[in-house]
Amino acid sequence: MRRYQPALLGGLFIGALSSLPLVNFANACCCLWVVVGGVLTAYLQQQNRAEALEAAEAALGGLIAGLIGAVISVSISAMFALSVDVQEQLRGALDQVEISSELRDRITEMVSGPRFVLLGAAITVPVYAVFSMLGALLGLAIFRKKTPPPPAPSFSPGPTDPGSPS
């Protein structure tokens, strides 16, 4: 479990900030919270190690964080979308626009139904996974511990006489 703790924390960060009203609009800027969650995951992974973090491990951690964040975000969004209050607000907003009642009912049914939630999940899960993985690789580039260069090989002095056979 300790191995996946950075990914879990990164995923909680992604899911929470992507679900908060008003704060979630920052995701419109190149999935900001998702990328930052991936960077956070790589930072936490590197802090748990004495040696440098491998790129594959950072990418896997970012992928898992993105998946966790997407599940949290979709779950919270589904609760909002399927609530009666949101449906009533949507109907009220559509009443303000002059469209036919048939079209209004179709839009309300389409946006507030479970199909809309599934469509959102089908888009959110892969996008969050990829952008969080990219964020983790960015975090790896920023926070990777530097490995010292290997010691220079020592040479033993050879014969000093250039004419002597080797």
N, C-alpha and C positions, 0 to 999 in steps of 0.2 A: 504494500500500500504506500509505503514511503517513496517508492520510485515514481508513483503517479501523483503524488501530492502537489508538485508544481503545476501539472496540467489541470488538476482539479481546481486549484486556486485561480489559475488563469481563466478557466472556463467559467467559474463563478463571477469573476470580474467582467468577462464579456457578457454573460447572460444578464447580470444585474444592470449594467450601464446601458445595454442595448434595449432594455425593457422599460427603463424609467422614462416617464413622459418628459418632454422637452430635452432631456439629456440625450435621448436616443437619436435626435436629429444630427448629432455630430457624426453618426455612422454614414450620413450622406457624403461626408468628406472622405472618400476612399476607405470606407469601413474603419474609421478611426479607432473605435473602441475594440474592434476585433484585432487589428494590428497591434495595438498597445497591449492587449491581453496576451498575444503571442510573444511580444517582447518581454513582458512580465514573466511568462513561463520560462523562457530561456534564461532570464536573470536568476530565477529561483533554482532552476536546474544547475546552473553553474555554481551557485553558492553552496550547494550540497556536495560539491566535489573538490578534491584537491588538485586533480589534473584537469586539463582542458576538455571541454565538452565537445563531443563529436557532432558533426553536422546532421548525421542521420538521427541521432538522439534528440537534437533540438527540433528537427522537423517533425518527428513522431510526437513529441510533447506538444508542439503547436497544433498538430492535427487533432490530437485528443482534446486539447483545450477548446478548439473551435467547435468540435462536435458537442462537447458538454455545454458550451455557451449557446449554441444553436438550439439545443433541446430545451434549455432553460428559457431562452427568449421566445421560442415558439409556444411553449407551454403557457407562459404568462400572457402572450399576445392572444392565444386561443381563449383564455379565460375572459379577456376583455372583449374579444370579437363575438363570443357566444353569449355574452351577458345581455339581458333584456334591455338594460338602460342604453347600451350602445346602439342597439337596433332601433330603439325609439328615437334617439338623437339623429340617427341616419335618416329615418323617415321624416323627421322634422326638417332636416336640412334639405332633403329632396322636395319637400312640399314648397319650399321657397323658390325652387326652380320651376319654370313652366315647361313641364314635360307631361306626357300622357301617363295616366295612372297605371297602365299596363307596363310601361317602361320603368316606372318608379318601383313597382312591385318586383320586376325582374332584377333590377339593380340591388334592391334590398335583399332579395333571396340569395343572389349570387355572392354578395360581399359578406353577409352575416352567416352563411351556412358553413358546414364542416368542409365542403369542397374547397372553399377559399382558404381555410386553415391548412388543409393538406397541400394546396398549391404553394402557399407561403412557406411551408416546411420543405417542400421539394426544392425551392429556390434557396432558402436560408441555410440549410444544412451544408450543401457543398460549397457555397460562397464563404460561409464562416470558416469552414475547415481549411480552405485554400488560403484565405487571407490571414488566418491565424498562423498557419504554417510559414507563410512568408514573413510575418512579424517575428516569429521565433528565429528564423534565419537572420533577420535584421538584428535581433537581440544578441544572437550568437556573435555576429560581427562586432557588436559594440562591447559586449561583456566577456568575451572569451579570454581566459587566462593565458598569458604569454608563456610559452614553453622556452626554456633556455636552450640555446644552440648546443649541439653535442660538443664535447671537448675535442680540440684539435688533436689529431694523432701525433704521437711523439716519434720522431725519427732518430734512429741511432746513427751516429756519425760513421760514414763509410771510410774506406782507405783514403788517406790524404795524398798519396803518390798517384798522379794520374797515369803513370806508365805501368803500374803494377797490375798483374792479371787479377780479374775478379773471380 
